[in-house]
């Protein structure tokens, strides 16, 4: 098995970016074009539009990730060129890990050449619309307890708060998980002021994107859903006009010049 090999991969695991064509990398477009079969969550396939025209498409809804990836591995083992697509980066809450786990089981000799194609992660897309909140160390934590126990998530929030990390929250609220964001804010609020800058970005860099700049105290009352990324600043984070910025620490003279 190879990653980024010059050999002709039969299995690409592709991060397509936030969802807009302009933010899909050239290599991702090449991988999809080279594939006979494209595999992905139904919404992600829809985002690809005409890129999948004339190809076999294997798509399923949420919670069917294992089925999709098994189908991709089976086709690659059968000699087809397959692209498994995820939004953002395939290695950040995407399908790269699952595909490699299934390949280790189905192809222990590593006969199938593989390439993991990175993409622009949702956290970076959201940060670009808020300003520069991720200029220093930051943590990304999913509030979904579907695969991770909530007790573990709370420990991670506490650790990120104690360490004064800027914190980006994925999956902040759903129809079933209505109180998780408020609890996350409560935990982070033990370590930073109520007026700490925070932001909510929905559909980052896609059509219909929305950006809300707020504070840690006001965050739980904001309109937030599974298409949103929430960013909570550290103790150093500031509002500079419309932007949220976490200074890197470069020394400035009195005129604001480096």
N, C-alpha and C positions, 0 to 999 in steps of 0.2 A: 504494500500500500504506500502511496506517496501523497504528499500535500504540496500543491504548487509545482508539481513535476512538469517538465517539458513534454513528457509522454502525453498521449491523447487520453485524457480521463474519460472513463465511462460513467462516472458518477460525480456530478457537481453538487455541492451544497451551497446555495447562493443566497446571500443577503441582498435584497433588492432595494434597501434604503427605506426611507419613511413612506414611500408610496408614489411620489411624483416622479415621472420619467427623468426630469432634469437632475434628480439626486440619486439616480441609479448609476453605478460605476460602469465604465466602458467594458471592464472584464466581466461584470455580471451580464451585460447585454450579449457579449460574445458567448458566454456559457449557455445562456438560454437559446440563442440562435443555433448552437451546435447540437442541442439536445433533440432526440427523437420523442422523448416523453418528458412532460413537465408535471411535477407533483407538488401539491400545496393545499392549504386551507382555501376554501371557496372564495373568500374575500380577497386573498392575495392573488389568486388566479385572475379574478376580475380586474385587479389593478394592472395586470400585465397587458390586458387588451389584445391588440393585434400581434403582440409578440408570440403568442401561442397558436396563431392561425396555422392550420395544417399539421399540428402535432397531436399526439395522444396526450390527453389531459386526465390526470387522476386527482380528483379533489374530494374533500370531505369537510364536514363541519367541525366545530370545536370538540375537543375530547377524543378525537379519532386520530391523534398524532401517530400512535404506534402502528395502526393499520396503514396509514399513508406511507410511513417510512419502510415498513416491511414490503409493501408493493414496489417501492422504489428500488430497494436492495434486490428483490427477486428479478426485476427487469434488468438491472445492471449485470447480475450474474448470468442472465440469459443472453447477454451480448449487446443490449440496447444502451444508448447514451441517454442518461437521465439527469435532469436538473430538479433538485428538491429546493423549493423556494421558501424563504421566510422574509417578512419585512424587517427593517433594521439590519442588524448584523446577525448572521446565522448562528454565531457562537455566543450571542447574548440573548438568553431566553428564546433561542431559536432551535432549529432542528439539527445542528451539527453534532451535538453530543449524542443524541438518540440514534442518528444514522451510524455513527462510529461504534456505538454499543452493539447495534444489530449486525453490523458488518463483522465485528469481532466474533460474533456467534455463528454467522452464516458463511463467512469467508475467512477462516482463521489463517489461511496461507497468504492472504493479502493479494489475491489474484486480480481484484478489481482496482484499477487506478482511480484515485479520488483527488479532487481539488476542493478545498474550502475557499469560497470566494467572499471576502469581507464586504460589508456594506456600512452605510452611515446609520448609526444606531439612533433610536428614538430619543435617547437622552441628549445626544449631541444636537439633533434637530431642534428639540425643545429649547435647549440652552442658547442656540443661535438666535432664537426669536426673543428671548428674555434679555439678552445682552451678553454678559461674560460671567455667569455665576460659577463656572467650574474651573476657574483659573488655578486653584490649588487642589489639594487632596479632596476627593469626594467619594461617596458610597452610593451604590444603586441597590435598592431593596424593593422587592415585589411584596405587595400587601395581600396577594392571593394565597390563601391557605389551602388551596386544592391539593397541592403536592408537597407543601412544607407546613409542618405544624405551626399554629399561631404562636405557641410558646417560644419556638425558635425565632420567629420573626420579631417578637418583642425583645428577645435578647440581642438581636442584631441592631434594632433601633436604639436600644439602650447603649450599646457599644459605640454606635456611630455618634450618638449624642455626647457621650463621655469624651470621645476623641475629637469633638468639634469639627467633624466632617460636614461639608455641604452634603445634603442628602437629596437624591432623586428617588421618587416613589413611582413605581410602575403598578398598574392594576389597583388604583387607589380606592375605587368604589364600584360596586355592582348592585344589581337588584337584591341579591342575597346578602351582600357584605356592606351594609349601610353604615356601620359604626367603626370600621377599621381605621379610616382616615383620622377621625376624631381621637381615637386611642393613640395613633402614631404621633399626632400633634401633642397630645398630653405628655407622652414619653420624651419627645424632643424638647418640649417646653420646660422640662426640669433642668435643662442645660443651656438654654438661650432665651433671650428676652422676647416678650410678646410681640414687639414691633420688628422682630427679625424679618427682613424681606423674604417673600416667597412668591412663587408664580405657578400658574396652571396653564398648560398649553394643550389644546385639544387638536387632533389631526395635524400635528406639526408638519409643515411644508407640503401639505396636501390642499386640495381645493376645500374651502370652508374652514380653514384653520382659524382658531381663536386663541387669544392671549389675554390672560388676566394677571395683573401684578397686584399683590396683596401682602398681608403679613401673616406670620405664624398664628397669631390669635384669631384672625379672620378666616383662615383657610378652611376650617371645618364647615363653614356655612356657604362656601363657594360651590357652584355647579361643577361637579366632577363626575366622570364616568370611566369606563374601561378604555376609552380612546384617549384618555388624558394622561399626561406625565406631570407630576407635581415636583417642584424643586423648592427646597427649604434651605435658606442660606446658613452659613456658619456665623459665629460671633463677629467675624470681620466683614461680612457681606454688607454692602451699602446700596442705597438707591441713588443713582446719579441721573437726575432727570427721569426720562422714561425707562432707563436701563437699570437692570440689577447686575451689580459687579462685585466680585470677590477679589480685592486687590491681591496681586502676586507679592507685593512687598517691595517693589522697586523704589529707591529713594527719589523724591521729587524736590526740586528747589522751590522757592517761594512763588515763582511764577507758574508752577505746575509742570516744569520741564524736567525730563529725566537727566 
